[in-house]
Amino acid sequence: MHKPLRIASAVAACAAAGAVLYGTGAAADQSTANSTHEPYNIEVLAKDIDAYYGTTLDADGVYQAAPDSPYAEDLARADAAARKQIDRAARTAHHRHTKPAIVFDIDDTLLLSLDYEKKNNYGYDSDTWADYVDRADRPAVPGSPELVRYAEEKGVEVFYNSGLGDEQRAAAVENLKKTGADVNLDAGHVFLKDKANPPSYLSHCATPGTWDCTTVQYKAGTRRHIERDLGYDIVANVGDQYSDLQGGYADRTYKLPNPTYFVE
């Protein structure tokens, strides 16, 4: 597995502090524990995050990322690199008769949660988050529906590997359809956490009623299933968290920027 793309250093600084605001852990190569220097000022950090997204309130009262923002520029670079990999994989598959696949995370890889984060002061509550997901009206991460459709057009099978719970499947599928990422949204391609009845390929960390999988174990275990059980070669794995990408079973990984939270 190749190392993920790195985002701009200024954004990486935001990501490290974002771990304190929303989520747990510290971003790769950044230490926040036992620091001897003054931490980032949260109010200043929030302004930096807004500037990075080019955050604007639209006519419907929804916070959106500006199409000419640094965030959009970083996404475009990752998108261009992923498209080149898709093109290479499509050519190789044609000659070698292989089954190439691409795997996408969902939250802040395909569906943008900026409105929730901004309106909650970059905090997190499981109940309000679940309600937000169930509304199924998140905007797309800029360029993501186009990348999904591009992979399909090139003959690269599209899969989704998300940390959302299986009870949120209907909302996730509806939301993806609304954004135009309407490709392979059946249960055989959209993998979500089913903690009540986990699949047998996760038996090393989950049994019915008992879920001990870390994010890396769950996501890497799912990719392993796609490759070894379903017979695909995952040529690209796209996510906004390092834990979306770690654990192998992908030829290339593409790290999208996320300055607001960190998932271990």
C-alpha positions in Angstrom: 0.0 0.0 0.0 1.4 3.4 -0.9 1.5 6.2 1.5 -1.5 8.6 1.4 -1.2 12.0 -0.2 -0.3 14.7 2.3 -2.3 17.9 2.6 -0.9 21.4 2.9 1.1 22.0 6.1 -1.2 24.8 7.3 -4.2 22.4 7.0 -2.3 19.7 8.7 -2.0 22.0 11.7 -5.7 22.5 11.7 -6.3 18.8 11.6 -4.2 18.2 14.6 -6.1 20.7 16.7 -9.4 19.4 15.2 -8.7 16.1 16.9 -9.3 18.0 20.2 -12.4 19.7 18.9 -14.1 16.7 17.3 -13.0 13.1 17.7 -10.1 11.4 19.4 -6.4 10.8 18.8 -3.8 12.9 17.1 -3.1 13.2 13.4 -0.2 11.3 11.9 3.2 12.9 12.6 1.7 15.3 15.0 1.9 15.1 18.8 -0.6 16.8 21.1 0.1 14.8 24.3 2.2 16.4 27.2 2.8 19.5 25.1 5.0 22.1 26.7 3.8 24.9 24.5 0.5 26.8 24.5 -2.2 24.9 22.5 -3.9 26.4 19.5 -6.6 29.0 20.4 -9.9 27.4 19.5 -11.5 30.6 18.3 -8.5 31.4 16.0 -8.5 27.8 14.8 -12.2 28.0 13.9 -11.5 31.1 11.8 -8.6 29.3 10.0 -10.9 26.4 9.3 -13.5 28.7 7.8 -10.9 30.4 5.7 -9.7 27.0 4.4 -13.2 25.9 3.4 -14.2 29.4 2.2 -17.2 28.8 4.4 -20.3 30.6 3.2 -24.0 30.4 4.2 -26.2 29.7 1.2 -29.8 30.9 0.6 -31.1 27.8 2.4 -29.1 28.5 5.5 -26.6 25.7 4.8 -22.9 26.3 5.2 -21.0 25.4 2.0 -17.4 25.1 1.0 -16.4 27.7 -1.7 -15.5 26.2 -5.1 -12.4 28.4 -5.2 -11.3 27.7 -1.6 -7.9 26.1 -0.6 -10.0 23.0 0.4 -11.4 22.7 -3.1 -7.9 23.1 -4.6 -6.5 20.3 -2.4 -9.4 18.1 -3.4 -8.8 18.8 -7.1 -5.2 17.6 -6.8 -6.2 14.4 -5.1 -9.0 13.9 -7.7 -6.6 14.4 -10.6 -4.2 11.8 -9.1 -7.0 9.3 -8.5 -8.2 9.7 -12.1 -4.7 8.9 -13.4 -4.7 5.7 -11.3 -8.2 4.8 -12.6 -7.0 5.3 -16.2 -3.9 3.1 -15.6 -6.0 0.4 -13.9 -8.5 0.4 -16.7 -5.8 -0.1 -19.3 -4.2 -2.9 -17.3 -7.5 -4.7 -16.7 -8.2 -4.6 -20.4 -5.0 -6.4 -21.2 -4.8 -8.8 -18.2 -8.5 -9.4 -17.8 -8.5 -8.4 -14.1 -11.3 -6.9 -12.0 -10.2 -3.5 -10.8 -12.1 -1.8 -8.0 -12.1 1.5 -6.2 -13.2 2.0 -2.6 -14.7 5.2 -1.2 -15.3 6.2 2.4 -18.6 8.3 2.7 -18.4 10.9 5.5 -16.4 13.9 4.3 -15.1 11.8 1.4 -18.3 11.8 -0.6 -20.7 13.7 1.6 -19.7 17.0 3.3 -20.5 17.5 7.0 -19.3 21.1 7.2 -22.8 22.5 8.0 -23.2 20.2 11.0 -19.7 20.9 12.2 -20.0 24.7 11.8 -23.4 24.9 13.5 -22.1 22.7 16.4 -19.0 24.8 17.0 -16.9 21.9 15.6 -18.2 19.7 18.4 -19.9 16.3 18.2 -22.9 14.6 19.8 -24.0 11.1 18.7 -27.7 11.9 18.8 -27.6 15.1 16.8 -25.1 13.5 14.4 -27.5 10.6 13.8 -30.4 13.0 13.2 -28.2 14.9 10.7 -27.3 11.8 8.8 -30.9 10.7 8.7 -32.0 13.9 7.0 -30.1 12.7 4.0 -29.4 16.2 2.7 -25.7 16.7 3.0 -24.0 18.3 0.0 -21.4 16.5 -2.0 -17.7 16.9 -1.3 -16.7 18.9 -4.4 -15.8 16.7 -7.3 -16.7 13.4 -5.5 -19.8 12.4 -7.5 -17.9 13.0 -10.7 -15.0 10.8 -9.6 -17.4 8.0 -8.7 -19.1 8.2 -12.1 -15.7 8.4 -13.8 -14.6 5.2 -12.2 -17.8 3.5 -13.4 -17.4 4.8 -16.9 -13.8 3.4 -17.0 -15.0 0.0 -15.9 -13.6 0.2 -12.4 -16.0 -1.3 -9.9 -17.2 1.1 -7.2 -17.5 0.1 -3.5 -18.2 2.1 -0.4 -16.6 1.4 3.0 -18.1 3.6 5.7 -18.1 3.8 9.4 -21.9 4.6 9.4 -24.1 2.1 11.1 -26.2 -0.3 9.1 -29.3 1.3 10.5 -28.3 4.4 8.5 -28.1 2.6 5.2 -31.3 4.0 3.7 -30.3 7.6 4.6 -26.8 7.2 3.2 -28.0 5.7 -0.1 -30.7 8.4 -0.5 -28.1 11.1 0.2 -25.6 9.7 -2.3 -28.3 9.5 -4.9 -29.2 13.1 -4.4 -25.6 14.2 -5.0 -25.3 12.2 -8.2 -23.0 9.5 -6.8 -25.7 7.0 -7.9 -23.4 4.0 -8.6 -23.6 0.5 -7.1 -25.7 1.5 -4.1 -26.8 -2.0 -3.3 -25.9 -4.0 -0.2 -23.2 -5.9 -2.0 -21.3 -2.7 -2.7 -22.1 -0.4 0.3 -20.4 -1.8 3.4 -21.6 -0.3 6.7 -21.1 -1.3 10.4 -23.5 -4.0 11.3 -22.7 -4.5 15.0 -25.7 -6.7 15.7 -24.8 -9.2 13.0 -21.3 -8.6 11.8 -20.1 -10.5 8.7 -18.0 -13.6 9.1 -14.9 -12.0 7.5 -14.7 -9.7 10.6 -14.8 -12.6 13.0 -11.3 -11.8 14.3 -12.7 -8.6 16.0 -16.6 -8.9 15.9 -19.2 -11.5 16.8 -23.0 -11.0 17.0 -23.6 -8.5 19.7 -19.9 -7.9 20.4 -18.0 -5.3 18.3 -14.3 -4.9 19.1 -13.0 -3.8 15.7 -11.0 -0.7 15.4 -11.6 1.5 12.4 -8.5 0.1 10.7 -9.5 -3.5 11.4 -13.0 -2.9 10.1 -12.1 -1.1 7.0 -9.0 -3.2 6.1 -11.0 -6.4 6.8 -13.7 -5.2 4.4 -11.2 -4.5 1.7 -9.6 -7.9 2.3 -13.1 -9.4 1.7 -13.5 -7.4 -1.5 -10.2 -8.7 -2.8 -10.0 -12.2 -1.5 -13.6 -13.3 -1.4 -15.1 -11.2 -4.2 -12.1 -11.4 -6.5 -11.4 -7.7 -7.2 -8.1 -5.8 -7.2 -8.6 -2.6 -5.3 -6.5 -0.2 -7.4 -7.5 2.9 -5.3 -8.8 3.6 -1.8 -10.1 7.1 -1.1 -10.8 8.6 2.3 -10.5 11.7 4.5 -9.0 9.8 7.5 -5.7 7.9 7.8 -7.7 5.1 9.4 -9.7 4.8 6.1 -6.5 4.0 4.3 -4.3 2.0 6.7 -4.1 -1.8 6.8 -3.3 -2.7 3.2 -5.5 -4.3 0.5 -5.2 -1.3 -1.9 -2.7 -0.5 -4.6 -2.9 3.3 -4.0 -4.4 5.4 -1.3 -5.7 9.0 -1.6 -6.0 11.1 1.5 -8.6 13.9 1.2 -8.3 16.9 3.5 -10.3 17.1 6.7 -9.3 19.9 9.2 -12.2 19.3 11.7 -12.0 15.8 13.2 -9.8 12.7 13.5 -10.9 9.1 13.6 -8.6 6.4 15.0 
